[in-house]
Amino acid sequence: MESLASAIAAIVVAVGVFDCDSTNKSLAAGNVERNPLMAYLQRTLGRYWVVPKMAVHFVAAVIVLAFPIIPVMGAVTAFALIIGVIAYNNYLLAGR
């Protein structure tokens, strides 16, 4: 179980990096952030908006490593999957 938890932790952090990158590329292409919390963080923190965004991913990774049980791993995997779909959509939007 611990090796699976480690893999999930690595994936959730990697997906966070892809989400930040895809968001920046989408914004550079002229798109607008639709999440009001992220839009606020981008306005107030400038390029450092990624710090609280990645903090959420790091916390999720720590949680799955601290509690490597099926319900926790399932929830963090679902989180990573949802964010991965969002990042993919951002890359598509950036490509327009």
C-alpha positions as CSV (number, residue, x, y, z in Angstrom):
1,M,0.0,0.0,0.0
2,E,2.8,2.4,0.8
3,S,4.3,2.2,-2.7
4,L,0.9,2.9,-4.2
5,A,0.5,5.9,-1.8
6,S,3.9,7.2,-2.9
7,A,2.9,6.9,-6.6
8,I,-0.3,8.8,-5.9
9,A,1.5,11.5,-4.0
10,A,4.0,12.0,-6.9
11,I,1.1,12.1,-9.4
12,V,-0.9,14.6,-7.4
13,V,2.1,17.0,-7.2
14,A,2.9,16.5,-10.9
15,V,-0.7,17.2,-11.9
16,G,-0.4,20.4,-9.8
17,V,2.6,21.5,-11.8
18,F,0.8,20.8,-15.1
19,D,-2.3,22.7,-13.9
20,C,-0.2,25.8,-13.1
21,D,1.6,25.6,-16.4
22,S,-1.6,25.0,-18.4
23,T,-3.3,27.9,-16.6
24,N,-0.4,30.3,-17.3
25,K,-0.4,29.2,-21.0
26,S,-4.2,29.6,-21.2
27,L,-4.1,33.1,-19.6
28,A,-1.2,34.1,-22.0
29,A,-3.4,33.0,-24.9
30,G,-6.0,35.6,-23.8
31,N,-8.3,33.3,-21.8
32,V,-9.7,34.4,-18.4
33,E,-9.5,32.5,-15.0
34,R,-13.0,31.3,-14.2
35,N,-12.3,30.2,-10.6
36,P,-12.9,33.3,-8.5
37,L,-10.5,32.2,-5.8
38,M,-7.7,31.6,-8.2
39,A,-8.5,34.9,-10.0
40,Y,-8.2,36.7,-6.7
41,L,-4.9,35.0,-5.9
42,Q,-3.6,35.9,-9.3
43,R,-4.5,39.5,-8.9
44,T,-3.1,39.8,-5.4
45,L,-0.1,37.6,-5.6
46,G,1.0,38.1,-9.2
47,R,3.3,35.4,-10.4
48,Y,3.4,33.9,-6.9
49,W,-0.2,32.7,-7.2
50,V,1.2,29.2,-7.8
51,V,2.4,29.0,-4.2
52,P,-1.0,28.5,-2.5
53,K,-2.1,26.4,-5.5
54,M,0.8,24.0,-5.2
55,A,0.4,24.0,-1.4
56,V,-2.9,22.3,-1.8
57,H,-1.3,19.6,-3.9
58,F,1.5,19.1,-1.4
59,V,-1.0,18.8,1.4
60,A,-2.9,16.2,-0.6
61,A,0.4,14.3,-1.1
62,V,1.3,14.4,2.6
63,I,-2.2,13.2,3.5
64,V,-2.0,10.2,1.2
65,L,1.4,9.4,2.5
66,A,0.3,9.8,6.2
67,F,-2.9,7.7,5.7
68,P,-2.2,5.1,3.0
69,I,-5.7,3.6,3.2
70,I,-8.1,2.9,0.3
71,P,-10.6,5.7,1.0
72,V,-7.8,8.4,1.3
73,M,-6.0,7.1,-1.7
74,G,-9.2,7.0,-3.7
75,A,-10.1,10.6,-2.8
76,V,-6.7,11.9,-3.6
77,T,-6.7,10.0,-6.9
78,A,-10.1,11.5,-7.8
79,F,-8.7,14.9,-6.9
80,A,-5.7,14.4,-9.2
81,L,-7.9,13.1,-12.0
82,I,-10.2,16.1,-11.8
83,I,-7.3,18.5,-11.8
84,G,-5.7,16.6,-14.7
85,V,-8.9,17.0,-16.8
86,I,-8.9,20.7,-16.0
87,A,-5.2,21.1,-17.0
88,Y,-5.9,19.2,-20.2
89,N,-8.7,21.6,-21.0
90,N,-6.5,24.6,-20.2
91,Y,-3.9,23.3,-22.7
92,L,-6.7,22.9,-25.3
93,L,-7.8,26.5,-24.6
94,A,-4.2,27.7,-24.9
95,G,-3.9,26.1,-28.3
96,R,-6.7,28.1,-29.9
